[in-house]
Amino acid sequence: MSGEIDSPGAAGALFWAKAGVDDGTMNRSKRADRLTNEARRRPLRRFAPARALASVEGMVDMTDGKPARSSIDPVSSDFASSTLARRHDMIRKMEEIGAILRLSRIQTAPLTGLAPVMGASLSGGFSPTRDLLLFCAGICCHIFGFVHNELRDRHVDRLASDLAGKPLVEGSVSPRAAAIVAIGALVVGFVLMATVSGKASLIVAGAVTAAYLYNRTSKSVPFADWAVALTMGLLVWAGGAAAGGANRMAWIVGGLLTLQLVVQNTLAHLKDLEQDQAAGGSNAALWLGVCRHGACILIPSPFQTYVTVLRFLHLGLAIWGVGMLPQGIRVPAALALVITQGGAIRSFRRLLSTPPASRSEFLEAFSRHELPTLFAVTILLIGALGWWALLPYVVLPLGWAWISLRLLHRGEMPAL
């Protein structure tokens, strides 16, 4: 066939044409040019896929495109196949690791990991080795708590169509693998905490027990939110114990985190009303009369009173903490508290008066309340420790969350 490199003569002509050699014969030169042009136009396009396939499977002859195993070195073919298989295995393992990280909600892990560091730095100053061990122990407690929670809730989560992307729901992580991760994180966390302080490890045991009880009863026992909220306070106080004993500011910060988590989890029940009602569950929101009718969420007075009292207890404790700061810091700290908590309370009232029906809209409104609320703790930390506290307690968790969301969730907020 004209234009295909299927004979030694044509291949030789192509070689001499590429080399630029003139044998003195015009017809031969023209023939070489014609073969060169046709070879560039047709055979390369025709046989490029064949070459790629042959390099992997060793099934195509490079001269005529016909199946011929003998034209490929079996050793090279086996090496290419094994390399490709290893790459597939590596990609699959990376996907499994990513699914486990999504399961453990790793994007918010520093907030839990920093809880014992807060207590230690407020009570005994900064210590790199001690604080690093406390941070890693807190991360392990975070992983255990959230993975165990996902294990317990996976049957209820299957009832919500917008939670189909959760690792346990979609099947990217098996329940057995999740249980192994949870137990492994628990063991490592205890070992790290015991390395720092035996007394602190006992307090962490109480925090883990509270988290376990919450995961077991959150869908059936009202006000179980107090159990999981207490875990953050206990982690802060464990850090204080590791530094020789929690001081008053550490107790206040632990109390603020506890109250914030109670309010946060109580409000979070509003986004789960549909599946909780379908599963016959019970929590503070359902027990206090909150219900969904079509696209509307009806919030009665008992629920509003309960969360409002908790919200102002949190504000009062934050004001008490500002009063304990050094004299020169109290006024700017008080102004910062008024600005941040004023915005948080406005978002809080709007969330209760017109709760969004869809999960995505609710999470957006929920974030507008939670983020400024967390600044109450940040203000106390900066006032008590200095401006350097911005680096570990603000920059680190924000940077960690941004990187985690970009890598694991393509920059989008995950389904909660």
NORPE-V156874 format. One record per residue. N is the residue number from 0. SS is DSSP state (H for helix, E for strand, - for the rest). D_CENTER is the distance of its C-alpha to the mean C-alpha in whole Angstrom. Layout:
# NORPE-V156874
n=<N,N>
ss=<SS,SS>
d_center=<D_CENTER,D_CENTER>
This chain:
# NORPE-V156874
n=<0,1,2,3,4,5,6,7,8,9,10,11,12,13,14,15,16,17,18,19,20,21,22,23,24,25,26,27,28,29,30,31,32,33,34,35,36,37,38,39,40,41,42,43,44,45,46,47,48,49,50,51,52,53,54,55,56,57,58,59,60,61,62,63,64,65,66,67,68,69,70,71,72,73,74,75,76,77,78,79,80,81,82,83,84,85,86,87,88,89,90,91,92,93,94,95,96,97,98,99,100,101,102,103,104,105,106,107,108,109,110,111,112,113,114,115,116,117,118,119,120,121,122,123,124,125,126,127,128,129,130,131,132,133,134,135,136,137,138,139,140,141,142,143,144,145,146,147,148,149,150,151,152,153,154,155,156,157,158,159,160,161,162,163,164,165,166,167,168,169,170,171,172,173,174,175,176,177,178,179,180,181,182,183,184,185,186,187,188,189,190,191,192,193,194,195,196,197,198,199,200,201,202,203,204,205,206,207,208,209,210,211,212,213,214,215,216,217,218,219,220,221,222,223,224,225,226,227,228,229,230,231,232,233,234,235,236,237,238,239,240,241,242,243,244,245,246,247,248,249,250,251,252,253,254,255,256,257,258,259,260,261,262,263,264,265,266,267,268,269,270,271,272,273,274,275,276,277,278,279,280,281,282,283,284,285,286,287,288,289,290,291,292,293,294,295,296,297,298,299,300,301,302,303,304,305,306,307,308,309,310,311,312,313,314,315,316,317,318,319,320,321,322,323,324,325,326,327,328,329,330,331,332,333,334,335,336,337,338,339,340,341,342,343,344,345,346,347,348,349,350,351,352,353,354,355,356,357,358,359,360,361,362,363,364,365,366,367,368,369,370,371,372,373,374,375,376,377,378,379,380,381,382,383,384,385,386,387,388,389,390,391,392,393,394,395,396,397,398,399,400,401,402,403,404,405,406,407,408,409,410,411,412,413,414,415>
ss=<-,-,-,-,-,-,-,H,H,H,H,H,H,H,H,H,H,H,H,-,-,-,-,-,-,H,H,H,H,H,H,H,H,H,H,H,H,H,H,H,H,H,H,H,H,H,H,H,H,H,H,H,H,H,H,H,H,-,-,E,-,-,-,-,-,-,E,-,H,H,H,-,-,H,H,H,H,H,H,H,H,H,H,H,H,H,H,H,H,H,H,H,H,H,H,H,H,H,H,H,H,H,H,-,-,H,H,H,H,H,H,H,H,H,H,H,H,H,H,H,H,H,H,H,-,-,-,H,H,H,H,H,H,H,H,H,H,H,H,H,H,H,H,H,H,H,H,H,H,H,H,H,H,H,H,H,H,-,-,-,H,H,H,-,-,-,H,H,H,H,-,-,-,-,H,H,H,H,H,H,H,H,H,H,H,H,H,H,H,H,H,H,H,H,H,H,-,H,H,H,H,H,H,H,H,H,H,H,H,H,H,H,H,H,H,H,H,-,-,-,-,-,-,-,H,H,H,H,H,H,H,H,H,H,H,H,H,H,H,H,H,H,-,-,-,-,-,H,H,H,H,H,H,H,H,H,H,H,H,H,H,H,H,H,H,H,H,H,H,H,H,H,H,H,H,H,H,H,-,-,-,-,-,H,H,H,H,-,-,-,E,E,E,-,-,E,E,E,-,-,H,H,H,H,H,H,H,H,H,H,H,H,H,H,H,H,H,H,H,H,H,H,H,-,-,-,H,H,H,H,H,H,H,H,H,H,H,H,H,H,H,H,H,H,H,H,H,H,H,H,H,H,H,-,-,-,-,-,H,H,H,H,H,H,H,H,H,H,H,H,H,H,H,H,H,H,H,H,H,H,H,H,H,H,H,-,-,-,H,H,H,H,H,H,H,H,H,H,H,H,H,H,H,H,H,H,H,H,-,-,-,-,-,-,-,->
d_center=<60,60,57,55,55,57,60,61,63,61,58,61,62,58,58,61,60,57,59,61,64,67,70,72,72,71,70,68,66,66,65,62,61,61,59,56,55,55,53,51,50,50,50,47,45,46,45,42,40,43,42,38,39,41,39,37,39,43,44,46,49,48,52,53,49,51,49,50,48,51,50,47,46,45,43,41,40,39,37,35,34,33,31,30,29,27,25,24,23,21,19,19,17,15,14,14,11,9,9,9,6,5,7,7,4,4,4,7,8,11,12,13,14,16,18,21,21,22,25,26,26,28,30,31,30,28,28,25,26,25,23,20,21,20,17,16,18,16,12,14,15,11,10,14,14,11,12,15,15,13,16,19,18,18,21,21,18,20,23,20,20,18,15,17,13,12,12,15,16,17,17,15,15,18,18,20,17,15,18,18,15,15,19,18,16,18,21,20,19,23,24,22,23,27,27,27,29,30,31,27,26,28,26,23,25,25,22,21,24,23,19,21,24,21,19,23,25,22,24,27,28,28,27,25,22,24,23,19,20,23,20,19,23,23,21,22,26,25,24,28,29,28,30,33,33,31,33,33,30,28,29,29,25,24,26,24,21,22,24,21,19,22,22,19,19,22,21,18,21,22,20,20,24,25,23,24,28,28,27,29,27,28,26,27,27,29,31,32,33,30,30,30,33,32,30,30,29,32,31,34,36,35,31,31,33,31,28,30,32,29,28,31,31,28,29,32,31,29,33,34,32,33,36,36,35,37,40,39,36,36,37,34,32,33,33,30,29,31,30,26,27,29,27,25,28,29,25,26,29,28,25,28,31,29,26,24,25,22,18,17,20,20,16,17,20,18,16,20,21,18,17,21,21,19,22,24,23,22,26,27,25,27,30,30,29,29,28,26,24,22,21,19,18,17,17,14,12,12,12,9,7,9,9,5,6,9,9,6,8,11,11,11,9,8,11,11>
